[in-house]
Amino acid sequence: MSSAGLVFYREVCRAIRKLPKDTQSYYRVVAREKVVAHRDEDEPERIGKIIQRSREDVAWVLKKYSPTKDA
């Protein structure tokens, strides 16, 4: 795994702690599965795209579980 991938995985783990307790274990499993699925990637451009897309996904999940002002 690249160092960028490892740094990002740590970021994801910290972000998961912001989620409701009852959802954290699910997202930990999903994050770990994604790391395992992509750990053999060695092309820097591909790794960058995976991380970029994953950042968008993390932001979406955090927004999904954050309280809204409209409610």
PQR file of N, CA, C, O and H, with PARSE charges and radii, in Angstrom:
ATOM      1  N   MET A   1       0.839  -1.168   0.000 -0.4000 1.5000
ATOM      2  CA  MET A   1       0.000   0.000   0.000 -0.0000 2.0000
ATOM      3  C   MET A   1       0.889   1.237   0.000  0.5500 1.7000
ATOM      4  O   MET A   1       1.930   1.263   0.656 -0.5500 1.4000
ATOM      5  N   SER A   2       0.477   2.246  -0.730 -0.4000 1.5000
ATOM      6  CA  SER A   2       1.248   3.487  -0.782 -0.0000 2.0000
ATOM      7  C   SER A   2       1.115   4.252   0.529  0.5500 1.7000
ATOM      8  O   SER A   2       0.177   4.037   1.296 -0.5500 1.4000
ATOM      9  H   SER A   2      -0.369   2.225  -1.264  0.4000 1.0000
ATOM     10  N   SER A   3       2.059   5.139   0.770 -0.4000 1.5000
ATOM     11  CA  SER A   3       1.972   5.944   1.990 -0.0000 2.0000
ATOM     12  C   SER A   3       0.762   6.865   1.931  0.5500 1.7000
ATOM     13  O   SER A   3       0.147   7.133   2.963 -0.5500 1.4000
ATOM     14  H   SER A   3       2.821   5.314   0.147  0.4000 1.0000
ATOM     15  N   ALA A   4       0.407   7.356   0.748 -0.4000 1.5000
ATOM     16  CA  ALA A   4      -0.782   8.197   0.609 -0.0000 2.0000
ATOM     17  C   ALA A   4      -2.038   7.405   0.960  0.5500 1.7000
ATOM     18  O   ALA A   4      -2.956   7.931   1.589 -0.5500 1.4000
ATOM     19  H   ALA A   4       0.906   7.138  -0.090  0.4000 1.0000
ATOM     20  N   GLY A   5      -2.073   6.157   0.555 -0.4000 1.5000
ATOM     21  CA  GLY A   5      -3.213   5.302   0.878 -0.0000 2.0000
ATOM     22  C   GLY A   5      -3.328   5.043   2.364  0.5500 1.7000
ATOM     23  O   GLY A   5      -4.429   5.039   2.914 -0.5500 1.4000
ATOM     24  H   GLY A   5      -1.327   5.730   0.043  0.4000 1.0000
ATOM     25  N   LEU A   6      -2.204   4.828   3.013 -0.4000 1.5000
ATOM     26  CA  LEU A   6      -2.202   4.587   4.451 -0.0000 2.0000
ATOM     27  C   LEU A   6      -2.635   5.833   5.219  0.5500 1.7000
ATOM     28  O   LEU A   6      -3.414   5.745   6.168 -0.5500 1.4000
ATOM     29  H   LEU A   6      -1.310   4.832   2.565  0.4000 1.0000
ATOM     30  N   VAL A   7      -2.130   6.984   4.808 -0.4000 1.5000
ATOM     31  CA  VAL A   7      -2.525   8.251   5.443 -0.0000 2.0000
ATOM     32  C   VAL A   7      -4.032   8.457   5.274  0.5500 1.7000
ATOM     33  O   VAL A   7      -4.722   8.840   6.219 -0.5500 1.4000
ATOM     34  H   VAL A   7      -1.497   7.056   4.037  0.4000 1.0000
ATOM     35  N   PHE A   8      -4.529   8.204   4.083 -0.4000 1.5000
ATOM     36  CA  PHE A   8      -5.960   8.379   3.838 -0.0000 2.0000
ATOM     37  C   PHE A   8      -6.787   7.400   4.665  0.5500 1.7000
ATOM     38  O   PHE A   8      -7.832   7.774   5.197 -0.5500 1.4000
ATOM     39  H   PHE A   8      -3.968   7.892   3.315  0.4000 1.0000
ATOM     40  N   TYR A   9      -6.342   6.173   4.778 -0.4000 1.5000
ATOM     41  CA  TYR A   9      -7.064   5.183   5.593 -0.0000 2.0000
ATOM     42  C   TYR A   9      -7.177   5.665   7.038  0.5500 1.7000
ATOM     43  O   TYR A   9      -8.223   5.502   7.666 -0.5500 1.4000
ATOM     44  H   TYR A   9      -5.493   5.869   4.346  0.4000 1.0000
ATOM     45  N   ARG A  10      -6.115   6.253   7.562 -0.4000 1.5000
ATOM     46  CA  ARG A  10      -6.166   6.802   8.925 -0.0000 2.0000
ATOM     47  C   ARG A  10      -7.199   7.925   9.011  0.5500 1.7000
ATOM     48  O   ARG A  10      -7.932   8.030   9.996 -0.5500 1.4000
ATOM     49  H   ARG A  10      -5.265   6.385   7.052  0.4000 1.0000
ATOM     50  N   GLU A  11      -7.252   8.766   7.972 -0.4000 1.5000
ATOM     51  CA  GLU A  11      -8.242   9.846   7.934 -0.0000 2.0000
ATOM     52  C   GLU A  11      -9.658   9.281   7.959  0.5500 1.7000
ATOM     53  O   GLU A  11     -10.531   9.793   8.660 -0.5500 1.4000
ATOM     54  H   GLU A  11      -6.657   8.682   7.173  0.4000 1.0000
ATOM     55  N   VAL A  12      -9.872   8.229   7.192 -0.4000 1.5000
ATOM     56  CA  VAL A  12     -11.195   7.595   7.146 -0.0000 2.0000
ATOM     57  C   VAL A  12     -11.558   7.036   8.516  0.5500 1.7000
ATOM     58  O   VAL A  12     -12.691   7.190   8.974 -0.5500 1.4000
ATOM     59  H   VAL A  12      -9.163   7.813   6.623  0.4000 1.0000
ATOM     60  N   CYS A  13     -10.602   6.389   9.167 -0.4000 1.5000
ATOM     61  CA  CYS A  13     -10.869   5.827  10.496 -0.0000 2.0000
ATOM     62  C   CYS A  13     -11.250   6.924  11.488  0.5500 1.7000
ATOM     63  O   CYS A  13     -12.136   6.727  12.319 -0.5500 1.4000
ATOM     64  H   CYS A  13      -9.682   6.264   8.795  0.4000 1.0000
ATOM     65  N   ARG A  14     -10.592   8.068  11.404 -0.4000 1.5000
ATOM     66  CA  ARG A  14     -10.949   9.194  12.281 -0.0000 2.0000
ATOM     67  C   ARG A  14     -12.333   9.730  11.932  0.5500 1.7000
ATOM     68  O   ARG A  14     -13.101  10.087  12.826 -0.5500 1.4000
ATOM     69  H   ARG A  14      -9.873   8.228  10.728  0.4000 1.0000
ATOM     70  N   ALA A  15     -12.657   9.790  10.651 -0.4000 1.5000
ATOM     71  CA  ALA A  15     -13.970  10.279  10.223 -0.0000 2.0000
ATOM     72  C   ALA A  15     -15.081   9.344  10.699  0.5500 1.7000
ATOM     73  O   ALA A  15     -16.169   9.798  11.049 -0.5500 1.4000
ATOM     74  H   ALA A  15     -12.034   9.500   9.925  0.4000 1.0000
ATOM     75  N   ILE A  16     -14.810   8.059  10.711 -0.4000 1.5000
ATOM     76  CA  ILE A  16     -15.810   7.083  11.142 -0.0000 2.0000
ATOM     77  C   ILE A  16     -16.211   7.334  12.591  0.5500 1.7000
ATOM     78  O   ILE A  16     -17.355   7.078  12.969 -0.5500 1.4000
ATOM     79  H   ILE A  16     -13.926   7.689  10.426  0.4000 1.0000
ATOM     80  N   ARG A  17     -15.287   7.829  13.403 -0.4000 1.5000
ATOM     81  CA  ARG A  17     -15.596   8.115  14.810 -0.0000 2.0000
ATOM     82  C   ARG A  17     -16.621   9.235  14.969  0.5500 1.7000
ATOM     83  O   ARG A  17     -17.204   9.393  16.042 -0.5500 1.4000
ATOM     84  H   ARG A  17     -14.358   8.036  13.096  0.4000 1.0000
ATOM     85  N   LYS A  18     -16.842  10.009  13.913 -0.4000 1.5000
ATOM     86  CA  LYS A  18     -17.833  11.095  13.951 -0.0000 2.0000
ATOM     87  C   LYS A  18     -19.240  10.592  13.673  0.5500 1.7000
ATOM     88  O   LYS A  18     -20.214  11.321  13.866 -0.5500 1.4000
ATOM     89  H   LYS A  18     -16.369   9.881  13.042  0.4000 1.0000
ATOM     90  N   LEU A  19     -19.349   9.358  13.223 -0.4000 1.5000
ATOM     91  CA  LEU A  19     -20.649   8.778  12.890 -0.0000 2.0000
ATOM     92  C   LEU A  19     -21.346   8.249  14.142  0.5500 1.7000
ATOM     93  O   LEU A  19     -20.705   8.048  15.174 -0.5500 1.4000
ATOM     94  H   LEU A  19     -18.558   8.767  13.067  0.4000 1.0000
ATOM     95  N   PRO A  20     -22.663   8.023  14.051 -0.5600 1.5000
ATOM     96  CA  PRO A  20     -23.368   7.416  15.186  0.2800 2.0000
ATOM     97  C   PRO A  20     -22.755   6.060  15.539  0.5500 1.7000
ATOM     98  O   PRO A  20     -22.322   5.316  14.658 -0.5500 1.4000
ATOM     99  N   LYS A  21     -22.723   5.752  16.816 -0.4000 1.5000
ATOM    100  CA  LYS A  21     -22.091   4.505  17.300 -0.0000 2.0000
ATOM    101  C   LYS A  21     -22.617   3.264  16.585  0.5500 1.7000
ATOM    102  O   LYS A  21     -21.850   2.351  16.278 -0.5500 1.4000
ATOM    103  H   LYS A  21     -23.074   6.356  17.532  0.4000 1.0000
ATOM    104  N   ASP A  22     -23.915   3.229  16.320 -0.4000 1.5000
ATOM    105  CA  ASP A  22     -24.499   2.019  15.726 -0.0000 2.0000
ATOM    106  C   ASP A  22     -24.129   1.827  14.254  0.5500 1.7000
ATOM    107  O   ASP A  22     -24.401   0.768  13.688 -0.5500 1.4000
ATOM    108  H   ASP A  22     -24.538   3.971  16.569  0.4000 1.0000
ATOM    109  N   THR A  23     -23.517   2.826  13.629 -0.4000 1.5000
ATOM    110  CA  THR A  23     -23.106   2.672  12.232 -0.0000 2.0000
ATOM    111  C   THR A  23     -21.597   2.518  12.069  0.5500 1.7000
ATOM    112  O   THR A  23     -21.126   2.135  10.999 -0.5500 1.4000
ATOM    113  H   THR A  23     -23.295   3.686  14.088  0.4000 1.0000
ATOM    114  N   GLN A  24     -20.852   2.808  13.104 -0.4000 1.5000
ATOM    115  CA  GLN A  24     -19.389   2.804  13.001 -0.0000 2.0000
ATOM    116  C   GLN A  24     -18.810   1.455  12.614  0.5500 1.7000
ATOM    117  O   GLN A  24     -17.904   1.390  11.784 -0.5500 1.4000
ATOM    118  H   GLN A  24     -21.235   3.119  13.974  0.4000 1.0000
ATOM    119  N   SER A  25     -19.312   0.383  13.195 -0.4000 1.5000
ATOM    120  CA  SER A  25     -18.735  -0.932  12.891 -0.0000 2.0000
ATOM    121  C   SER A  25     -18.944  -1.291  11.416  0.5500 1.7000
ATOM    122  O   SER A  25     -18.060  -1.879  10.793 -0.5500 1.4000
ATOM    123  H   SER A  25     -20.048   0.435  13.869  0.4000 1.0000
ATOM    124  N   TYR A  26     -20.092  -0.947  10.865 -0.4000 1.5000
ATOM    125  CA  TYR A  26     -20.358  -1.222   9.451 -0.0000 2.0000
ATOM    126  C   TYR A  26     -19.350  -0.491   8.567  0.5500 1.7000
ATOM    127  O   TYR A  26     -18.749  -1.090   7.675 -0.5500 1.4000
ATOM    128  H   TYR A  26     -20.810  -0.470  11.371  0.4000 1.0000
ATOM    129  N   TYR A  27     -19.167   0.810   8.819 -0.4000 1.5000
ATOM    130  CA  TYR A  27     -18.268   1.588   7.980 -0.0000 2.0000
ATOM    131  C   TYR A  27     -16.803   1.210   8.187  0.5500 1.7000
ATOM    132  O   TYR A  27     -15.999   1.358   7.268 -0.5500 1.4000
ATOM    133  H   TYR A  27     -19.655   1.297   9.543  0.4000 1.0000
ATOM    134  N   ARG A  28     -16.442   0.728   9.373 -0.4000 1.5000
ATOM    135  CA  ARG A  28     -15.081   0.219   9.579 -0.0000 2.0000
ATOM    136  C   ARG A  28     -14.826  -0.989   8.689  0.5500 1.7000
ATOM    137  O   ARG A  28     -13.768  -1.105   8.071 -0.5500 1.4000
ATOM    138  H   ARG A  28     -17.096   0.608  10.120  0.4000 1.0000
ATOM    139  N   VAL A  29     -15.805  -1.888   8.629 -0.4000 1.5000
ATOM    140  CA  VAL A  29     -15.683  -3.091   7.798 -0.0000 2.0000
ATOM    141  C   VAL A  29     -15.582  -2.700   6.324  0.5500 1.7000
ATOM    142  O   VAL A  29     -14.744  -3.228   5.593 -0.5500 1.4000
ATOM    143  H   VAL A  29     -16.665  -1.794   9.131  0.4000 1.0000
ATOM    144  N   VAL A  30     -16.435  -1.779   5.893 -0.4000 1.5000
ATOM    145  CA  VAL A  30     -16.415  -1.340   4.493 -0.0000 2.0000
ATOM    146  C   VAL A  30     -15.066  -0.709   4.151  0.5500 1.7000
ATOM    147  O   VAL A  30     -14.483  -1.015   3.111 -0.5500 1.4000
ATOM    148  H   VAL A  30     -17.116  -1.350   6.487  0.4000 1.0000
ATOM    149  N   ALA A  31     -14.569   0.172   5.026 -0.4000 1.5000
ATOM    150  CA  ALA A  31     -13.280   0.827   4.775 -0.0000 2.0000
ATOM    151  C   ALA A  31     -12.164  -0.201   4.665  0.5500 1.7000
ATOM    152  O   ALA A  31     -11.325  -0.119   3.769 -0.5500 1.4000
ATOM    153  H   ALA A  31     -15.043   0.420   5.871  0.4000 1.0000
ATOM    154  N   ARG A  32     -12.154  -1.159   5.569 -0.4000 1.5000
ATOM    155  CA  ARG A  32     -11.114  -2.189   5.557 -0.0000 2.0000
ATOM    156  C   ARG A  32     -11.187  -3.034   4.280  0.5500 1.7000
ATOM    157  O   ARG A  32     -10.159  -3.365   3.689 -0.5500 1.4000
ATOM    158  H   ARG A  32     -12.836  -1.226   6.298  0.4000 1.0000
ATOM    159  N   GLU A  33     -12.416  -3.380   3.859 -0.4000 1.5000
ATOM    160  CA  GLU A  33     -12.583  -4.157   2.632 -0.0000 2.0000
ATOM    161  C   GLU A  33     -12.046  -3.399   1.423  0.5500 1.7000
ATOM    162  O   GLU A  33     -11.421  -3.989   0.541 -0.5500 1.4000
ATOM    163  H   GLU A  33     -13.250  -3.112   4.340  0.4000 1.0000
ATOM    164  N   LYS A  34     -12.289  -2.097   1.384 -0.4000 1.5000
ATOM    165  CA  LYS A  34     -11.798  -1.290   0.256 -0.0000 2.0000
ATOM    166  C   LYS A  34     -10.276  -1.218   0.253  0.5500 1.7000
ATOM    167  O   LYS A  34      -9.653  -1.263  -0.808 -0.5500 1.4000
ATOM    168  H   LYS A  34     -12.797  -1.618   2.100  0.4000 1.0000
ATOM    169  N   VAL A  35      -9.682  -1.107   1.421 -0.4000 1.5000
ATOM    170  CA  VAL A  35      -8.219  -1.085   1.508 -0.0000 2.0000
ATOM    171  C   VAL A  35      -7.646  -2.406   1.006  0.5500 1.7000
ATOM    172  O   VAL A  35      -6.695  -2.418   0.224 -0.5500 1.4000
ATOM    173  H   VAL A  35     -10.188  -1.071   2.283  0.4000 1.0000
ATOM    174  N   VAL A  36      -8.213  -3.495   1.449 -0.4000 1.5000
ATOM    175  CA  VAL A  36      -7.742  -4.816   1.027 -0.0000 2.0000
ATOM    176  C   VAL A  36      -7.908  -4.983  -0.482  0.5500 1.7000
ATOM    177  O   VAL A  36      -7.036  -5.542  -1.148 -0.5500 1.4000
ATOM    178  H   VAL A  36      -8.985  -3.485   2.085  0.4000 1.0000
ATOM    179  N   ALA A  37      -9.024  -4.498  -1.018 -0.4000 1.5000
ATOM    180  CA  ALA A  37      -9.287  -4.644  -2.452 -0.0000 2.0000
ATOM    181  C   ALA A  37      -8.288  -3.873  -3.307  0.5500 1.7000
ATOM    182  O   ALA A  37      -7.998  -4.272  -4.435 -0.5500 1.4000
ATOM    183  H   ALA A  37      -9.732  -4.044  -0.478  0.4000 1.0000
ATOM    184  N   HIS A  38      -7.758  -2.767  -2.775 -0.4000 1.5000
ATOM    185  CA  HIS A  38      -6.873  -1.909  -3.569 -0.0000 2.0000
ATOM    186  C   HIS A  38      -5.435  -1.876  -3.074  0.5500 1.7000
ATOM    187  O   HIS A  38      -4.653  -1.045  -3.536 -0.5500 1.4000
ATOM    188  H   HIS A  38      -7.994  -2.443  -1.859  0.4000 1.0000
ATOM    189  N   ARG A  39      -5.071  -2.740  -2.162 -0.4000 1.5000
ATOM    190  CA  ARG A  39      -3.727  -2.644  -1.584 -0.0000 2.0000
ATOM    191  C   ARG A  39      -2.599  -2.964  -2.559  0.5500 1.7000
ATOM    192  O   ARG A  39      -1.453  -2.588  -2.311 -0.5500 1.4000
ATOM    193  H   ARG A  39      -5.706  -3.414  -1.787  0.4000 1.0000
ATOM    194  N   ASP A  40      -2.893  -3.641  -3.648 -0.4000 1.5000
ATOM    195  CA  ASP A  40      -1.857  -3.967  -4.617 -0.0000 2.0000
ATOM    196  C   ASP A  40      -1.715  -2.915  -5.722  0.5500 1.7000
ATOM    197  O   ASP A  40      -0.896  -3.076  -6.627 -0.5500 1.4000
ATOM    198  H   ASP A  40      -3.824  -3.946  -3.849  0.4000 1.0000
ATOM    199  N   GLU A  41      -2.501  -1.851  -5.653 -0.4000 1.5000
ATOM    200  CA  GLU A  41      -2.383  -0.776  -6.646 -0.0000 2.0000
ATOM    201  C   GLU A  41      -1.001  -0.149  -6.543  0.5500 1.7000
ATOM    202  O   GLU A  41      -0.517   0.130  -5.446 -0.5500 1.4000
ATOM    203  H   GLU A  41      -3.166  -1.720  -4.918  0.4000 1.0000
ATOM    204  N   ASP A  42      -0.375   0.069  -7.676 -0.4000 1.5000
ATOM    205  CA  ASP A  42       0.947   0.687  -7.642 -0.0000 2.0000
ATOM    206  C   ASP A  42       1.070   1.858  -8.611  0.5500 1.7000
ATOM    207  O   ASP A  42       2.115   2.505  -8.670 -0.5500 1.4000
ATOM    208  H   ASP A  42      -0.767  -0.157  -8.568  0.4000 1.0000
ATOM    209  N   GLU A  43       0.028   2.132  -9.359 -0.4000 1.5000
ATOM    210  CA  GLU A  43       0.043   3.242 -10.307 -0.0000 2.0000
ATOM    211  C   GLU A  43      -0.397   4.523  -9.582  0.5500 1.7000
ATOM    212  O   GLU A  43      -1.546   4.616  -9.149 -0.5500 1.4000
ATOM    213  H   GLU A  43      -0.822   1.607  -9.311  0.4000 1.0000
ATOM    214  N   PRO A  44       0.493   5.504  -9.445 -0.5600 1.5000
ATOM    215  CA  PRO A  44       0.176   6.716  -8.678  0.2800 2.0000
ATOM    216  C   PRO A  44      -1.083   7.452  -9.154  0.5500 1.7000
ATOM    217  O   PRO A  44      -1.852   7.964  -8.341 -0.5500 1.4000
ATOM    218  N   GLU A  45      -1.287   7.500 -10.460 -0.4000 1.5000
ATOM    219  CA  GLU A  45      -2.475   8.192 -10.983 -0.0000 2.0000
ATOM    220  C   GLU A  45      -3.752   7.467 -10.547  0.5500 1.7000
ATOM    221  O   GLU A  45      -4.726   8.102 -10.143 -0.5500 1.4000
ATOM    222  H   GLU A  45      -0.662   7.084 -11.122  0.4000 1.0000
ATOM    223  N   ARG A  46      -3.741   6.180 -10.628 -0.4000 1.5000
ATOM    224  CA  ARG A  46      -4.904   5.373 -10.223 -0.0000 2.0000
ATOM    225  C   ARG A  46      -5.148   5.517  -8.719  0.5500 1.7000
ATOM    226  O   ARG A  46      -6.293   5.658  -8.291 -0.5500 1.4000
ATOM    227  H   ARG A  46      -2.950   5.663 -10.956  0.4000 1.0000
ATOM    228  N   ILE A  47      -4.100   5.483  -7.929 -0.4000 1.5000
ATOM    229  CA  ILE A  47      -4.227   5.642  -6.477 -0.0000 2.0000
ATOM    230  C   ILE A  47      -4.840   7.004  -6.164  0.5500 1.7000
ATOM    231  O   ILE A  47      -5.718   7.113  -5.307 -0.5500 1.4000
ATOM    232  H   ILE A  47      -3.169   5.369  -8.276  0.4000 1.0000
ATOM    233  N   GLY A  48      -4.379   8.033  -6.855 -0.4000 1.5000
ATOM    234  CA  GLY A  48      -4.925   9.370  -6.653 -0.0000 2.0000
ATOM    235  C   GLY A  48      -6.408   9.442  -6.963  0.5500 1.7000
ATOM    236  O   GLY A  48      -7.168  10.078  -6.233 -0.5500 1.4000
ATOM    237  H   GLY A  48      -3.666   7.945  -7.551  0.4000 1.0000
ATOM    238  N   LYS A  49      -6.826   8.789  -8.047 -0.4000 1.5000
ATOM    239  CA  LYS A  49      -8.251   8.776  -8.413 -0.0000 2.0000
ATOM    240  C   LYS A  49      -9.077   8.021  -7.375  0.5500 1.7000
ATOM    241  O   LYS A  49     -10.175   8.448  -7.020 -0.5500 1.4000
ATOM    242  H   LYS A  49      -6.209   8.271  -8.640  0.4000 1.0000
ATOM    243  N   ILE A  50      -8.555   6.911  -6.896 -0.4000 1.5000
ATOM    244  CA  ILE A  50      -9.264   6.127  -5.879 -0.0000 2.0000
ATOM    245  C   ILE A  50      -9.430   6.957  -4.608  0.5500 1.7000
ATOM    246  O   ILE A  50     -10.508   6.979  -4.014 -0.5500 1.4000
ATOM    247  H   ILE A  50      -7.663   6.564  -7.184  0.4000 1.0000
ATOM    248  N   ILE A  51      -8.370   7.633  -4.194 -0.4000 1.5000
ATOM    249  CA  ILE A  51      -8.425   8.451  -2.983 -0.0000 2.0000
ATOM    250  C   ILE A  51      -9.385   9.623  -3.172  0.5500 1.7000
ATOM    251  O   ILE A  51     -10.160   9.941  -2.271 -0.5500 1.4000
ATOM    252  H   ILE A  51      -7.494   7.615  -4.676  0.4000 1.0000
ATOM    253  N   GLN A  52      -9.338  10.264  -4.335 -0.4000 1.5000
ATOM    254  CA  GLN A  52     -10.231  11.390  -4.604 -0.0000 2.0000
ATOM    255  C   GLN A  52     -11.696  10.942  -4.513  0.5500 1.7000
ATOM    256  O   GLN A  52     -12.511  11.589  -3.856 -0.5500 1.4000
ATOM    257  H   GLN A  52      -8.709  10.006  -5.067  0.4000 1.0000
ATOM    258  N   ARG A  53     -12.014   9.845  -5.171 -0.4000 1.5000
ATOM    259  CA  ARG A  53     -13.392   9.339  -5.148 -0.0000 2.0000
ATOM    260  C   ARG A  53     -13.794   8.937  -3.724  0.5500 1.7000
ATOM    261  O   ARG A  53     -14.929   9.166  -3.308 -0.5500 1.4000
ATOM    262  H   ARG A  53     -11.352   9.320  -5.705  0.4000 1.0000
ATOM    263  N   SER A  54     -12.877   8.348  -2.997 -0.4000 1.5000
ATOM    264  CA  SER A  54     -13.148   7.928  -1.635 -0.0000 2.0000
ATOM    265  C   SER A  54     -13.388   9.129  -0.716  0.5500 1.7000
ATOM    266  O   SER A  54     -14.231   9.068   0.178 -0.5500 1.4000
ATOM    267  H   SER A  54     -11.954   8.161  -3.335  0.4000 1.0000
ATOM    268  N   ARG A  55     -12.649  10.218  -0.934 -0.4000 1.5000
ATOM    269  CA  ARG A  55     -12.878  11.446  -0.154 -0.0000 2.0000
ATOM    270  C   ARG A  55     -14.298  11.959  -0.378  0.5500 1.7000
ATOM    271  O   ARG A  55     -14.965  12.394   0.561 -0.5500 1.4000
ATOM    272  H   ARG A  55     -11.963  10.268  -1.661  0.4000 1.0000
ATOM    273  N   GLU A  56     -14.748  11.904  -1.619 -0.4000 1.5000
ATOM    274  CA  GLU A  56     -16.118  12.319  -1.932 -0.0000 2.0000
ATOM    275  C   GLU A  56     -17.124  11.415  -1.222  0.5500 1.7000
ATOM    276  O   GLU A  56     -18.126  11.893  -0.689 -0.5500 1.4000
ATOM    277  H   GLU A  56     -14.206  11.551  -2.381  0.4000 1.0000
ATOM    278  N   ASP A  57     -16.859  10.131  -1.215 -0.4000 1.5000
ATOM    279  CA  ASP A  57     -17.752   9.180  -0.543 -0.0000 2.0000
ATOM    280  C   ASP A  57     -17.800   9.424   0.964  0.5500 1.7000
ATOM    281  O   ASP A  57     -18.869   9.371   1.572 -0.5500 1.4000
ATOM    282  H   ASP A  57     -16.045   9.743  -1.647  0.4000 1.0000
ATOM    283  N   VAL A  58     -16.635   9.692   1.567 -0.4000 1.5000
ATOM    284  CA  VAL A  58     -16.578   9.964   3.010 -0.0000 2.0000
ATOM    285  C   VAL A  58     -17.378  11.224   3.331  0.5500 1.7000
ATOM    286  O   VAL A  58     -18.139  11.253   4.299 -0.5500 1.4000
ATOM    287  H   VAL A  58     -15.767   9.735   1.074  0.4000 1.0000
ATOM    288  N   ALA A  59     -17.203  12.252   2.525 -0.4000 1.5000
ATOM    289  CA  ALA A  59     -17.940  13.505   2.745 -0.0000 2.0000
ATOM    290  C   ALA A  59     -19.444  13.262   2.646  0.5500 1.7000
ATOM    291  O   ALA A  59     -20.217  13.811   3.430 -0.5500 1.4000
ATOM    292  H   ALA A  59     -16.585  12.229   1.740  0.4000 1.0000
ATOM    293  N   TRP A  60     -19.855  12.441   1.684 -0.4000 1.5000
ATOM    294  CA  TRP A  60     -21.278  12.136   1.511 -0.0000 2.0000
ATOM    295  C   TRP A  60     -21.830  11.410   2.734  0.5500 1.7000
ATOM    296  O   TRP A  60     -22.913  11.740   3.218 -0.5500 1.4000
ATOM    297  H   TRP A  60     -19.227  11.994   1.047  0.4000 1.0000
ATOM    298  N   VAL A  61     -21.092  10.425   3.233 -0.4000 1.5000
ATOM    299  CA  VAL A  61     -21.548   9.662   4.399 -0.0000 2.0000
ATOM    300  C   VAL A  61     -21.634  10.567   5.628  0.5500 1.7000
ATOM    301  O   VAL A  61     -22.605  10.500   6.381 -0.5500 1.4000
ATOM    302  H   VAL A  61     -20.212  10.157   2.840  0.4000 1.0000
ATOM    303  N   LEU A  62     -20.625  11.409   5.831 -0.4000 1.5000
ATOM    304  CA  LEU A  62     -20.661  12.318   6.978 -0.0000 2.0000
ATOM    305  C   LEU A  62     -21.849  13.268   6.879  0.5500 1.7000
ATOM    306  O   LEU A  62     -22.510  13.544   7.880 -0.5500 1.4000
ATOM    307  H   LEU A  62     -19.836  11.463   5.219  0.4000 1.0000
ATOM    308  N   LYS A  63     -22.119  13.764   5.685 -0.4000 1.5000
ATOM    309  CA  LYS A  63     -23.273  14.649   5.477 -0.0000 2.0000
ATOM    310  C   LYS A  63     -24.578  13.907   5.717  0.5500 1.7000
ATOM    311  O   LYS A  63     -25.522  14.460   6.282 -0.5500 1.4000
ATOM    312  H   LYS A  63     -21.582  13.539   4.872  0.4000 1.0000
ATOM    313  N   LYS A  64     -24.627  12.672   5.292 -0.4000 1.5000
ATOM    314  CA  LYS A  64     -25.832  11.850   5.452 -0.0000 2.0000
ATOM    315  C   LYS A  64     -26.216  11.720   6.924  0.5500 1.7000
ATOM    316  O   LYS A  64     -27.399  11.750   7.264 -0.5500 1.4000
ATOM    317  H   LYS A  64     -23.861  12.222   4.833  0.4000 1.0000
ATOM    318  N   TYR A  65     -25.222  11.577   7.794 -0.4000 1.5000
ATOM    319  CA  TYR A  65     -25.484  11.363   9.207 -0.0000 2.0000
ATOM    320  C   TYR A  65     -25.421  12.637  10.051  0.5500 1.7000
ATOM    321  O   TYR A  65     -25.641  12.586  11.261 -0.5500 1.4000
ATOM    322  H   TYR A  65     -24.261  11.553   7.517  0.4000 1.0000
ATOM    323  N   SER A  66     -25.125  13.769   9.432 -0.4000 1.5000
ATOM    324  CA  SER A  66     -25.056  15.004  10.213 -0.0000 2.0000
ATOM    325  C   SER A  66     -26.445  15.607  10.338  0.5500 1.7000
ATOM    326  O   SER A  66     -27.262  15.505   9.422 -0.5500 1.4000
ATOM    327  H   SER A  66     -24.946  13.811   8.449  0.4000 1.0000
ATOM    328  N   PRO A  67     -26.707  16.237  11.479 -0.5600 1.5000
ATOM    329  CA  PRO A  67     -28.028  16.876  11.648  0.2800 2.0000
ATOM    330  C   PRO A  67     -28.168  18.039  10.669  0.5500 1.7000
ATOM    331  O   PRO A  67     -27.212  18.769  10.411 -0.5500 1.4000
ATOM    332  N   THR A  68     -29.364  18.195  10.137 -0.4000 1.5000
ATOM    333  CA  THR A  68     -29.603  19.280   9.195 -0.0000 2.0000
ATOM    334  C   THR A  68     -30.292  20.449   9.891  0.5500 1.7000
ATOM    335  O   THR A  68     -30.962  20.274  10.909 -0.5500 1.4000
ATOM    336  H   THR A  68     -30.141  17.602  10.347  0.4000 1.0000
ATOM    337  N   LYS A  69     -30.123  21.614   9.339 -0.4000 1.5000
ATOM    338  CA  LYS A  69     -30.762  22.803   9.909 -0.0000 2.0000
ATOM    339  C   LYS A  69     -32.241  22.845   9.594  0.5500 1.7000
ATOM    340  O   LYS A  69     -33.002  23.513  10.294 -0.5500 1.4000
ATOM    341  H   LYS A  69     -29.580  21.755   8.512  0.4000 1.0000
ATOM    342  N   ASP A  70     -32.666  22.140   8.548 -0.4000 1.5000
ATOM    343  CA  ASP A  70     -34.072  22.149   8.115 -0.0000 2.0000
ATOM    344  C   ASP A  70     -34.950  21.307   9.014  0.5500 1.7000
ATOM    345  O   ASP A  70     -36.161  21.521   9.052 -0.5500 1.4000
ATOM    346  H   ASP A  70     -32.048  21.597   7.980  0.4000 1.0000
ATOM    347  N   ALA A  71     -34.392  20.373   9.729 -0.4000 1.5000
ATOM    348  CA  ALA A  71     -35.193  19.422  10.514 -0.0000 2.0000
ATOM    349  C   ALA A  71     -35.774  20.047  11.760  0.5500 1.7000
ATOM    350  O   ALA A  71     -36.469  19.376  12.522 -0.5500 1.4000
ATOM    351  H   ALA A  71     -33.408  20.200   9.698  0.4000 1.0000
TER
END
